[in-house]
Amino acid sequence: MQFENLLWEVKDQILLLTINRPNKLNALNQQTMREISQAFDAIYQEENIKGVVLTGAGEKAFVAGADISEFIGMAGTDAKAMAQKGHEIFFKIENCPKPVIAAVNGFALGGGCELAMACHIRLASENAKFGQPEVNLGIIPGYGGTQRLTQLIGKGKALELMMTADMIGASEALSWGLVNYVLPAEQLLPKAFEMLEKIKQKAPVAIAQVIRSANAVYQNGYEVEADAFAKSASTQDFKEGAGAFLEKRKPNFQGK
C-alpha cells in the first residue's frame, strides 16, 4: 500500500508499519492519523498479515506527540470530535484481532505514548522516553492516554506522570509495567519480529479471542476523557500553552 506518511513492508506475513515523518519527529498530524486508520482497515482484511510491528522512522523518535499547530483555535466541539476520532482510530489498533507490537525507538510523548499504549505489547530501545506532557500546554491527553496509562501502570503513577508532565526513561518504564522489554536499538526490531514469529504459529482465532477477552477487562472512561479534553481545549490556558510551545517560550497560565 502507498501512503504519504507511513511505510508499509510485509515480510513472512509480518507487517512493519513505520510512521515516516522523521523531520517532524514523526508527530501525529491529521493526515497521519487518517493513514493509520486506513492501514488498520487493510490489516483487518489482509489474510496474509499475521502480525504488525509499529515503529517510527529515524533514531530519535517513535512519535514525539501530536502536531500542536493543528490544535490552535479549536472550539470545544471541535476538540471533542478530534478526541473521539482519535479514540476510534486507536480502538482499531487495540481491538485488532492480529497482534500489534510497538517498537519504541526514542521519544514516545503525548499522542506517541498514547499510540504505543494502544498496541498490545510495547518494546523499548534503551534511549526511549515516555510521557504525557499535555498539561504543559494547558490541555490533557485526548487519544486515550488517561485511560490506558492508568490501566497499564496504576492510578498513582499515571496521575504522577500526567500531572507533573515528567518524562521517564526506558528502564523506569519497564519497572512500572509500561513496556515488556528494553533492548539495545539494534535489537529492537529483531525482538519484535521474533515475538510475532512465535505468536503466528498459534491458532489465529484463539489469539484474536485472547485480545478480545483481555480488552474486555476495562470499563469505558473514554467519553469522560473526550469531554474533559474539549473543556481544557476551550480555555485561555490552552491557547497560551500551545502558543508558548510553538513560540518556544515558557507559558504563563492564568487558570482561565
N, C-alpha and C positions, 0 to 999 in steps of 0.2 A: 504494500500500500504506500501511497505517496502523501506526505504531509509537509506543511511549511515548517513546523516547529518540533516535529517528532521524527526519530529514526526507527524504522521497523526492520528487524532482521530475525529470520527464523532459521534455527539450526537444530536438527534432530528433534523436531517437534516442540522446541522451547523458543519462545519469542523473547528477544532482547529489545525492549522498548525504551528509547532514550529521549529524555527531554533535551532538545537541542537548541538552546539559546545561551551558549556559554558567555557571550559578550554582555549578557544581562544576568549572569549567574543563574540562568535557567528560570528566571522569575515567571510566575504563572499569570500571563495576561489572558484576556478572554478568548483570544484565538487559540492559545494553547489548551485552555480548558475545553473548548469545543472539540479540539482534535483528540484529547484524551477520551472524551465521551464517545466519539466516533470510533476510536481504536478499540475500546472495550465492547462496543456493539459488535464489531467484527470478531473480536476474540471469543465472544459468546457463541458465535455462529461457525467459526472456523474449526472443523473437526481435526485438522492436522496440528492444532496448537494444544498441547497438554499442560503447559505452564508458562508463566510470564516472569521475567526479571525486569524490574523497572529501575532505571538509574538516570543520572544526569550527565550531560556532556562536559568534558573538561575535568580538571583535577581539583577545582576549588569548591564546587557546589553540586549537591544533589538538586535542590531547589531552594534558593535563598529567600523565598517568600512570594507573596502576590505582587503584582505590578501596581504600586501605590498610586501612580499617576492616573490610573483608570478610576480610582475611588473618589477623586476630588469632585465636589459639587453634587454628590448623590443625595437625593431626598430619602427619607426613611423608608418609603415604599419601595424605592429602587434598591436600597440596601438589603431589605428583607428578601426581595426577589433574587438578588445576587447570592445571598447566603443559601436560600432554598435550592437554587440551581447548583451551587457548589455541593450541597448535601446530596442532591440527586446524582451528580457525576461520581462523587466519592462512594456513594452506596453501590454504584455499578462495580467498583473495584472490590469493595468489602464483600459483596454478595456474589462475586464471580464464582462460578462452580469449578473453576480451574485455579490451582494455587498461584498466588501472586507474591513474589518476594521483592521487597525494596532493598536495593544495594546502594546504601547511602554513602556517597563518596565526597564528603565535605559538608558544607552548610546545609542544614535542613531546618529552616526557620519559618515561622508563621505558616503560610499555606504549604510550604515544603514539608514541615513537620507533620501537618495535617494529612498531606498526601501519603507520606510514609506510613502514618498510623492507619490509614485506610487499607493498606496492604496486609496480607495475612501474616507475614513474617518479615522482620527487619534485620539486615546485616549492616554493620557499620565499618568503615575504614578507620584506622587509628586517628586520623585527623578530623573525623566527623564532629560536628557541633549541632546540638539540638536546642530549640527554644520556641516559645510563643511570646514574642515581644510586642504584641499588638497594643498593650496599654501605654507603651511609649508614644503611640500615635493618638491616644485617646479613644481607642476602639477595643474590641475583644476578638478572639478567634471566631471566625464565621463559617468555616468549612468543616465543622465537626470537632474542632480541637478541644472545646470544653468537655465534650462527652468522651472522646476516645482517649485523651490523655488521662482523665480520671479513671477510666476503665483499666488502662494499662499499668499505671504506676500508683494508683490510690489517690484519694481526695486530698490528703495533706500535702504530698509532694506536688500534685498537679496544681493546687492553689498557689503554692510557693512559686512555682515556675511562671504561672500566668500572672501573678500579682507583682512579682519582682522584675519580670521580663529578663531574668538571667538566662544565659546560655550554659549548657552543660556539655562536657566532653564525652567521648565515646565510652570511656571506662565507667564514668558515672551513669551514663545511660544504660550500660549493661547491668550495673549493680542495682539500678532502680527497676529493671524489667522492661525498659523501653525497647531494647534490642536483644536479639538472641545470641549474636556473636560479634566480636570485634576482631578485625583482621588487618594485616598489612594491606595497603592499597592494591598491590598486585595480586593478592589472593582473594579479593572481594568477589569479583565476577565468577572465578572458578568455583568458589564455595557455593554461590547461589545456584550455579548450573549443577553442581554435584548433588545438592539437596533435591532439586527438581528431577534429576535423573532417577533418584531413588523413589520419589513420590510417584512419578509417572509409571512405575512398574506396578503400582497398586490399582485396585478396582476403581475406575473413574467415577462410577455412581456413588460408591462409598465415600470417596474423597469429597465429592460435591455435598453429600449429606453431612459429613463431618463439619464442613464450613458452615452450612445452613444451621446446624444444631448449635454450634459454638456461638454464632451471631445471635441466636435467639435468647441467650442469657440476659441481654441488656434491654432495659426499658428505654423508651424513646424520649430523650430530652432535647431532640434536635429542633423542635418547634420553639421551645423556650429560647434556645440559642439564637435562632433566626430573629425572634422578636427583640432580644437583647442586643444583637448586632445592629439591627435597624435603629434602635433607640440611641445607641452610642454613636452611630454614624450620623445622627441628626444634630449632634452637639457642636457648639463652638470649639470645644476642646479638640474634637477630631479634625476640624478644619485647621486649627493651629498646629496639631501634632503632625498631620500629613504635610502641611506647608513647611514646617520646620525640617521634616525628613528630606523633602525634595530640595530645600534650600541649604541643607547641611548645617543647620544651627540647632541650638538647644530649644525645645519648646517651652512656652510659658503658659501652663494650664491655669484656667480660672474656675474650673468646676461648673461650667455652664454649657 
